[in-house]
Each structure stands twice: as C-alpha cells, then as structure tokens.
Amino acid sequence: IYFGEGLCVAAALNDVCQRRSNCRVVVYTDNEASFRIFSSFHADPEYNPILLFSAELMMKYKLKVRVVWTSGKKNRVADALSRHNRDRAVSFAPGLVIHDFTPPYDAWATSAHA
C-alpha cells in the first residue's frame, strides 16, 4: 500500500503538469505514510524513484506542492476509492469524475517493486 499510495501522489502531480505550471497543488491522501514521505522528502531507498520523479516535476513545472493527510473516516471519498467502490465515492461527491490512469513509468521504473 505504501508504494502504491506514493505512486498515486506522483501520478497526481504528473497529471497536473499536463495541464498547468507555476501553480499551487494540494493532494489529499488517506495514507499517513505517503503524507510523511512527501512532507519530509525522506523515504526508504526503494521509494526514492517516486520522490525524485516528483521533485523533478515540481522544479520543472514550478509547482508548490502540499500533501495533506486526512483519515479515511473523515475523507469518505478517498476511503471509497481506496476500496475500489466508485459508486459510493460518487454518492459522497455528486459530479465527481473518475478516470482510469496508468502510473507514470518514470516514477517507478527503477524501483525494486517495478
């Protein structure tokens, strides 16, 4: 879960970069470990590719990024999505549009988990 959640944060940043630059980005996560690694930019070595990829995006596209942790109990949408329950997520946030995505290869290619 730790790796997948971190990869989702990197993928969210990558998605923002496809549309904008020089902006502020807030990513909400219900995973405290992802919050910690993106707040401190310190992780176990096998997760460094995700952090390096994210840092490169932040510098290249001039993103000011903040990752915020909210417990799953308080963030019903994130909790439903993490359980692969799209219908429930949409019921909590009418109008929510959910897209499938392929994680950016560069964020995990050199990881031990690739």
C-alpha positions in Angstrom: 0.0 0.0 0.0 2.9 2.4 0.9 4.3 2.1 -2.6 1.0 2.3 -4.4 -0.2 5.4 -2.4 3.1 7.2 -3.0 2.8 6.4 -6.7 -0.7 7.8 -6.8 0.6 11.1 -5.4 3.3 11.2 -8.1 0.7 10.4 -10.7 -1.5 13.2 -9.5 1.4 15.7 -9.8 2.2 14.3 -13.3 -1.5 14.8 -14.3 -1.4 18.5 -13.1 1.7 19.1 -15.1 -0.1 18.0 -18.3 -2.4 21.0 -17.8 -0.7 23.6 -15.7 2.6 25.0 -14.5 3.6 27.6 -11.9 0.8 26.8 -9.6 -0.1 25.5 -6.1 -1.2 21.9 -5.7 -2.8 20.3 -2.8 -3.0 16.5 -2.7 -5.2 14.9 -0.1 -4.4 11.3 0.9 -5.8 9.0 3.5 -2.4 7.3 3.8 -0.3 8.7 6.6 2.9 7.2 5.2 2.6 9.0 1.9 1.9 12.2 3.7 5.1 11.7 5.7 7.4 10.9 2.8 6.1 13.9 0.7 6.3 16.2 3.7 9.8 15.2 4.6 11.1 14.0 1.2 12.7 11.1 3.1 11.9 7.5 2.4 13.4 4.1 2.2 15.7 3.8 -0.8 13.3 1.7 -2.9 10.8 4.6 -2.8 13.3 7.3 -3.9 12.4 7.0 -7.6 8.9 8.2 -6.7 10.3 11.2 -4.7 12.9 12.0 -7.4 10.3 11.9 -10.1 8.0 14.2 -8.1 10.8 16.6 -7.2 11.8 16.9 -10.9 8.2 17.7 -11.8 8.0 20.3 -9.1 11.1 22.1 -10.2 10.4 21.8 -14.0 6.8 23.0 -13.8 7.3 25.3 -10.8 4.8 23.5 -8.6 4.3 24.4 -5.0 3.0 21.1 -3.5 1.4 20.3 -0.3 0.3 16.8 0.6 -2.3 16.6 3.3 -3.3 13.6 5.3 -6.9 13.1 6.3 -8.0 9.9 7.9 -10.3 7.6 5.8 -13.1 8.2 8.3 -13.0 11.9 7.6 -12.4 11.5 3.9 -15.2 9.3 2.7 -14.4 9.8 -1.0 -10.8 8.7 -0.6 -11.8 5.8 1.5 -14.4 4.6 -1.0 -11.9 4.9 -3.9 -9.2 3.1 -2.0 -11.7 0.2 -1.7 -12.4 0.3 -5.4 -16.0 1.5 -4.8 -16.6 4.2 -7.4 -20.4 4.3 -7.0 -20.0 5.0 -3.3 -17.4 7.7 -3.9 -19.7 9.5 -6.4 -22.6 9.3 -3.9 -20.4 11.3 -1.5 -19.3 13.8 -4.2 -22.0 14.2 -6.9 -20.4 15.2 -10.1 -17.1 13.5 -9.3 -15.4 12.3 -12.5 -13.1 9.3 -12.1 -10.7 8.4 -14.8 -8.5 5.3 -15.0 -4.9 6.0 -15.4 -1.5 4.4 -16.0 1.0 5.5 -13.5 4.0 7.4 -15.0 6.6 4.8 -15.8 9.5 7.2 -14.8 8.2 7.3 -11.2 8.6 3.6 -10.6 10.8 2.1 -13.3 13.9 1.8 -11.2 12.2 0.8 -8.0 12.6 -2.6 -6.5 8.9 -3.0 -6.8 8.7 -2.5 -10.6 
